[in-house]
Amino acid sequence: MLSALPKANVTRVYAASVLLLAFVFIMAESYILYLTKNGYRMTSSNQWQIQGVQEAVTSSITTYMVYNVLFILAQVYIIFLCVEALAHQNTIQIIAVVVFYFVCQVYTATRYISFYVLPSISARIFTRDSNMQMMQIGVMTMYAIALVSLVVLSYKLKKDVGWSVFKRLGADISLHRAYMWRQCLVILLKIDIYFIGSYLVQMTALILKDDDIETWLQITVCIPFCIVVIVGAFYALFGEHRHLMVFICACMVVSLGYFVFKIVRVCNPDIVNRPGDPYADSRPFLMITIAACMLLIILTIVASVKCIQNFDSGLKEAIAYEKMRIRHQKMYAVVAHDEAETAGSAKIARERFALD
């Protein structure tokens, strides 16, 4: 895929910027992860050994460490989205990378608030850790700088890459509009994979317990359901299966009801700030994830409906023809290269024979 990247200077700068930012953020989050573990280790043998308090601190540290890992995985996923967007010259996905960075900025701001503005009892072990505070401020600042930089580069890339779509599909406006909605749905499904996966990880690793029936429902029903819906959506879109896509939309509507139920469950006043609150440290992050998932699902439903309306418009055939044309161009280029090498070898042989 890397070999398919366009050679324009802006493209190279954009790709290099995303890779550099990802490296910096991964290193920063890894150091914050180290500080989290170190802070817990330093306090595990002092006054926090009070019965009940130590369990709460252990649970909180596990929560923060899981979110650190999710932040690192987000950067890896951003690299994948960036490389794929540039390789396929997908302007919508390039913009989606910027949106992804904005959501990461929201998460890091929420983390700082939960540590230093409105800290829980267990999070107060970091109030005197100046290294942790400076690292979190630094990460938020870097995200702000990254957002501004990527917005500028994305605007420049949009002008350079947008023309390629016109060359591939011609001047048919309706075909361009259908292709735009198709690309929107594809990128929404890709982002759904990360955020829904992130939600499932949070629920399974942090909230649910082995003796809770909801844990087993999560593992045996929710996870397979999400996999089937997302895979089915890709299959229905690429094959233009109208009835299957309608069924997928119905499943997404049902999932919205599930998330509404989870909001009520997480914000239940009977457990908020009470002893044994399972969402004590994860509530802010979980609510952001749920809100992001619901917004993504609504947008995915809208894009799916638009794509259903555009089925059988000739877009599938146009894309297939373009792929075939590119494949033939590559094949002919290889043949021409081989013929040139053969002709060159024959010429050298004739010259040697003449000399002899």
Disulfide bonds with the S-S distance in Angstrom:
none
